[in-house]
Each structure stands twice: as structure tokens, then as C-alpha cells.
């Protein structure tokens, strides 16, 4: 079978899709990765054929759309910004995906860009297999109301998802009708979540059911929670996840550090943020291992208790840390949970408040907006994280997670079953 895997976003969005691509290629299938231009090197380093797709993630993240409007306190402004982001570059992405799938048997696509995948799959008459890294469909376990600090009861949570689906659909309906017409498709008068569900294709949920125990009961086989993915060990060196002897020595020669990293996030007030972390570390006599990420956070700091590095191998380094503080991306959450260490989520937006809420509800850490970070909140959050009860709970939860190899194998099997069944049903 030939699979085209199309994903947008940061490394945290791309890496699980690459892990699935590696698994499918290892089973003898042909896999082509379509990823943002600034992540083609990462994906190609695993040996998978890779093409640039959509806009540079870094350019999107520093755009006025993301840095200002998507962070607005006005929910209407934020909703319009999300709608604009979903159709941004839609014409070129749609055409590229159409060309890449000329002889494909299926499209596997992430949540961002699902509209393009659904349209092209309709034209090609092949299945679109969604790959979700967070609960983003109607459910009673969580909701986007966590952005406002609201833990909604199940009926309210489900209705909030319904409302968001329709608001997004109404906001982008005109543009989506144009994009559909360019492919010779008639416009469908329903949200994409509804359209995709109507195909009957399972929507793979690449995160662990231990964090959302009611979702497998609610969603069943329609949206199977298979567990978190990670890159196989054999591919980590190729993508730059190398062991650093100097870093190994620094970690060994002192108390366990607290890991701090914001990945692709671009904090707006880095000096204030850095001061807060330095102050908290001094008050608590902690060492900080800081992964500067795309923003270069805390780079140039001259402090014996702070070690600033570039990208690290989370699976190798985090088990040697006392706790983790990060933005709450799905990949960072998964790595910290696998390492069995407590987590403090300082979220920016998107799905991050959902992950922060999941961490807090699982009693393995706490969560609050990055905009509210100060030394007092950090000290309180880290004291809670480093408490023996929280550490023990994090260790216990780690033992209950689905093994990453089993998770990605389950996802690949679902993709194969969907493709085989689709081929049988639609063969002439």
C-alpha cells in the first residue's frame, strides 16, 4: 500500500506522524511524508521520502495572527483567528496534496490541515485516516473551556465542542466552498468533524487512555486511544537526538535538575520569564536544565545553576530530572509522563490547556497560563511537583502508560485495516 502522511505544525506535531510512517514503511508499505518546510530535514533524516508542505511553522508562530489575535482575550477575535489559520495557504496545500496522492491508497493527516486531506480524499476516492494528538472531537471528558479555567460537566463539554465546530464552520464556510469547487466538489453544509465522522473511518487518537479514562467508553472503536508515540531508538541519532558527554557530566555531578523547555513556542516576554525561573531556582536551591527551543530562551545565561542546551533527547534526559516545566505540548507531556516525573504546564494556547488540565487532574503536577508566570507561582508549583506524594503518583502513572512501540503498532494496524477494507468495498 502507498500512504501519504500530511501534517502541519511543530516538531511535536510532526514526530508522531513520522513514527507512524516509520512503522508502516517497516511493514513493507510505501510512505511519503508531507511536512512544513522547516521540518523536512527532521523527517527526511529518518529515511522517509519527504516533501515540504504548507508554510514554515516558525513563520506562522511569529505572525501577527498567532502572536496577537490567537492570544486575544476576546473570544470572537480568537475564534476568527483560528478560522483564518485553518484556511491559510489552503489552495497551495490542497494542490500539493492532490499531486502527491496521484496513486496513493490512503491519506493519513493531522488535525491541522484536516480540511485539505478530507477534500483530496474525496477527489481521489481513498480513505482519509485522521491522526489526533489530543481530544478534539465532541466528548464529555474535556473541552476548550479549560482556556478560561472552567472544568465543564460532561453535557456542557459536549455542547461546547458542538458550538465550536459550527462556529468554525460558519466562519470559514465561504472560503471552504471555494476550495472545494476548485477540486470539482460540491460544498458540504456541515462542519468537517461531522463530515469526517460520516465516512466511518476510525480517527486514531495518539495519546494515552490513562489520562482520559472515560473517552474509550464514549468513543469506542470510532476513535481508538492507542497511546503516545515516540521515535524508535535507531532513528534518534539521525534526527540530532545525540547524547552530549558534557551534559551527561553536568547532570551527574549535582542534584537532579528541573527541566525547562518551551519547544517551538515563542514567549513574548522572555526577560520576565527568565527572571522568574532564576529567582525560583535561587529560592529553592534548584538546578535548571533549559532547552532553549526556537526562541533561544535563556541563552547566554551565565549561572552555575542553569545549563542551557539546544534540542535534547527527552527519553534519555528527562528520567534523570526531578521535574519538568514546559508549555504543555502533547509530545512534551508524553515524554515527561514516560519519564515518571511531575510536570508543571505553563501553557500558551491551542490544546495546551487541555493537557495542563489532564496533568492536574491526574495529580502529577499543575497548570497555569504562561502569561501568569512569576517567581511566586513557580515556587508554589515546583514545591507541589517535588513533593514526595506527587513524585510517587507520577512514577505510578508512568508504569500504566501504553508502551510506545505497542501504541504505534496498533495505529499502523488500524491504518492497514482501513485501507484493506476500503479497497474491498470500492473495488470495481
Residue pairs with C-beta under 8 A, 6 or more apart in sequence:
1 29
1 30
1 105
1 106
1 416
1 419
2 29
2 30
2 31
2 32
2 103
2 104
2 105
2 106
3 21
3 24
3 29
3 30
3 31
3 32
3 104
3 105
3 106
3 107
3 108
3 415
3 419
4 31
4 32
4 34
4 97
4 100
4 101
4 104
4 106
4 107
4 108
5 17
5 18
5 20
5 21
5 31
5 32
5 33
5 34
5 107
5 108
5 109
6 34
6 53
6 97
6 100
6 107
6 108
6 109
6 110
6 113
6 116
6 117
7 13
7 14
7 17
7 33
7 34
7 35
7 53
7 109
7 110
7 112
7 113
7 131
8 35
8 36
8 53
8 54
8 57
8 110
8 112
8 113
9 36
9 57
9 110
9 112
10 39
10 57
10 61
10 263
10 264
10 329
11 39
11 42
11 263
11 264
11 331
12 133
12 263
12 264
12 329
12 330
12 331
12 332
13 110
13 112
13 133
14 35
14 36
14 39
14 42
14 43
15 42
15 229
15 230
15 231
15 331
16 131
16 133
16 206
16 228
16 229
16 330
16 331
17 33
17 35
17 108
17 110
17 131
18 33
18 35
18 42
18 43
18 46
18 48
18 231
19 229
19 230
19 231
19 232
19 404
19 408
20 108
20 131
20 206
20 229
20 408
20 411
20 412
20 415
21 31
21 33
21 43
21 46
21 48
22 46
22 47
22 48
22 231
22 232
22 235
23 408
23 409
23 411
23 412
24 31
24 412
24 415
24 416
25 31
25 47
25 48
27 412
27 416
29 416
31 48
31 49
32 48
32 49
32 50
32 51
32 100
32 104
33 43
33 44
33 48
33 49
33 50
33 51
34 50
34 51
34 52
34 53
34 96
34 97
34 100
35 42
35 43
35 50
35 51
35 52
35 53
36 52
36 53
36 54
36 55
36 56
36 57
37 52
37 53
37 54
37 55
37 56
38 56
38 57
38 58
39 57
40 50
40 51
40 52
42 239
42 240
43 50
44 50
45 235
45 238
45 239
45 240
46 231
46 235
46 238
46 239
47 235
47 238
51 96
51 100
53 93
53 96
53 97
54 89
54 92
54 93
54 113
55 88
55 89
57 264
58 264
58 294
60 66
60 85
60 88
61 67
61 264
61 265
61 266
61 294
62 266
65 81
65 84
65 85
65 88
66 81
66 85
67 266
67 268
69 77
69 78
69 80
69 81
70 78
70 81
70 82
70 85
70 349
71 78
71 348
71 349
72 78
72 81
79 164
79 167
79 168
79 171
80 171
82 168
83 168
83 171
83 172
84 172
85 112
86 112
86 115
86 168
86 172
87 115
87 172
87 175
87 176
87 179
90 115
90 116
90 175
90 179
91 179
91 182
93 113
93 116
94 116
94 119
94 120
94 179
94 182
94 183
97 107
97 116
97 117
97 120
98 120
98 123
98 124
98 183
101 107
101 120
101 121
101 124
101 126
104 124
104 126
105 126
105 419
105 422
105 423
106 126
106 127
106 128
106 129
106 415
106 418
106 419
106 422
107 117
107 120
107 121
107 124
107 126
107 127
107 128
107 129
108 129
108 131
108 415
109 116
109 117
109 128
109 129
109 130
109 131
110 130
110 131
110 132
110 133
111 130
111 131
111 132
111 133
111 134
111 136
114 128
114 130
114 192
114 196
115 176
115 179
115 192
116 179
117 128
117 130
118 128
118 192
118 195
118 196
119 179
119 180
119 183
119 185
120 128
120 183
121 127
121 128
122 183
122 185
123 183
123 184
123 185
125 426
126 422
127 199
127 201
127 418
127 419
127 422
128 196
128 199
128 201
129 201
129 202
129 203
129 204
129 414
129 415
129 418
129 419
130 196
130 201
130 203
130 204
131 204
131 206
131 411
132 203
132 204
132 205
132 206
132 207
132 223
133 206
133 207
133 330
133 331
133 351
134 207
134 330
134 351
134 354
134 355
135 141
135 142
135 205
135 207
135 212
135 215
135 354
136 351
137 161
137 193
137 197
137 203
137 219
137 223
138 158
138 161
138 162
138 165
138 193
139 157
139 158
139 161
139 215
139 218
139 219
140 153
140 154
140 155
140 157
140 158
140 214
140 218
141 154
141 157
141 212
141 214
141 215
141 218
142 157
142 212
142 354
142 357
142 358
143 150
143 152
143 156
143 157
143 160
143 161
143 354
144 160
144 161
144 164
144 353
144 354
145 151
145 152
145 156
145 157
145 160
146 353
146 354
146 356
146 357
147 349
147 353
151 357
152 160
165 191
165 192
165 193
165 194
166 191
168 191
169 176
169 190
169 191
169 192
173 187
176 187
177 187
180 186
180 187
180 188
181 187
188 195
190 198
196 203
197 203
197 222
201 418
201 422
202 221
202 222
202 223
202 224
202 414
202 418
203 222
203 223
204 223
204 224
204 226
204 411
204 414
204 415
205 215
205 219
205 223
205 224
205 225
205 226
206 226
206 227
206 228
206 229
206 330
206 407
206 411
207 225
207 227
207 228
207 330
207 334
208 225
208 227
208 228
208 334
208 337
208 401
208 402
208 407
209 215
209 216
209 225
209 227
209 402
210 362
210 397
210 400
210 401
210 402
211 358
211 362
212 225
212 358
215 223
215 225
216 224
216 225
219 225
224 410
224 414
226 402
226 407
226 408
226 410
226 411
226 414
227 401
227 402
227 403
227 404
227 406
227 407
227 410
228 330
228 334
228 337
228 338
228 401
228 402
228 404
228 407
229 404
229 407
229 408
229 411
230 315
230 334
230 335
230 338
230 404
231 239
231 241
232 405
236 242
236 313
236 315
240 311
241 311
241 312
241 313
241 316
242 313
243 313
243 316
244 309
244 312
247 289
247 307
247 309
247 312
247 317
250 289
250 307
251 257
251 289
251 317
251 320
251 321
254 287
255 286
255 287
255 322
256 287
256 320
256 321
256 322
257 286
257 287
257 288
257 289
257 307
257 321
257 322
258 281
258 286
258 287
258 288
258 289
258 321
258 322
258 323
258 324
258 325
258 382
259 288
259 289
259 291
259 317
259 318
259 321
259 323
259 324
259 325
259 326
259 336
259 341
260 277
260 288
260 289
260 290
260 291
260 297
260 298
260 324
260 325
260 326
261 290
261 291
261 292
261 293
261 297
261 312
261 324
261 325
261 326
261 332
262 293
262 295
262 297
262 326
262 327
262 346
262 370
263 291
263 293
263 294
263 326
263 327
263 329
263 331
263 332
264 293
264 294
264 329
265 293
265 294
265 295
265 327
265 329
265 348
265 370
266 294
266 295
267 273
267 295
267 297
267 348
267 370
270 295
270 297
270 298
272 373
272 374
273 297
273 370
273 373
274 297
274 298
274 301
275 375
276 373
276 374
276 375
276 378
277 288
277 290
277 298
277 325
277 378
278 301
278 303
278 306
279 375
279 378
280 286
280 375
280 378
280 379
280 382
281 287
281 288
281 305
281 306
282 305
283 375
283 379
284 379
284 382
284 383
286 305
286 322
286 382
287 305
287 306
287 307
288 305
288 306
288 307
289 307
289 309
289 312
289 317
289 321
290 297
290 298
290 301
290 306
290 307
290 308
290 309
291 309
291 310
291 311
291 312
292 298
292 299
292 308
292 309
292 310
293 311
297 308
298 306
298 308
299 308
300 308
301 308
314 331
314 332
314 335
314 336
314 339
315 335
315 338
315 339
318 324
318 335
318 336
318 338
318 339
318 341
319 339
319 340
319 341
321 339
321 341
322 341
322 386
323 341
323 342
323 343
323 344
323 365
323 382
323 385
323 386
324 332
324 335
324 336
324 339
324 341
324 342
324 343
324 344
325 343
325 344
325 346
325 378
325 381
325 382
326 332
326 333
326 336
326 343
326 344
326 345
326 346
327 345
327 346
327 347
327 348
327 352
327 370
328 345
328 346
328 347
328 351
328 352
328 353
328 355
328 356
328 359
328 367
329 352
329 355
330 351
330 355
333 343
333 345
333 355
333 358
333 359
336 342
336 343
337 343
337 364
337 394
337 397
337 398
337 401
338 398
338 401
338 404
339 398
340 394
340 395
340 397
340 398
340 399
341 391
341 394
342 364
342 365
342 384
342 385
342 386
342 390
342 391
342 393
342 394
343 359
343 364
343 365
343 385
343 394
344 365
344 366
344 367
344 378
344 381
344 382
344 385
345 352
345 355
345 356
345 359
345 360
345 365
345 366
345 367
345 368
346 367
346 368
346 369
346 370
346 373
347 353
347 355
347 356
347 367
347 368
347 369
347 370
348 369
348 370
353 367
353 369
355 367
356 366
356 367
356 368
357 367
359 365
359 366
359 367
360 366
360 367
362 393
362 397
363 390
363 393
364 390
364 393
364 394
364 397
365 381
365 384
365 385
365 390
365 394
366 381
366 384
366 385
368 377
368 381
384 390
385 391
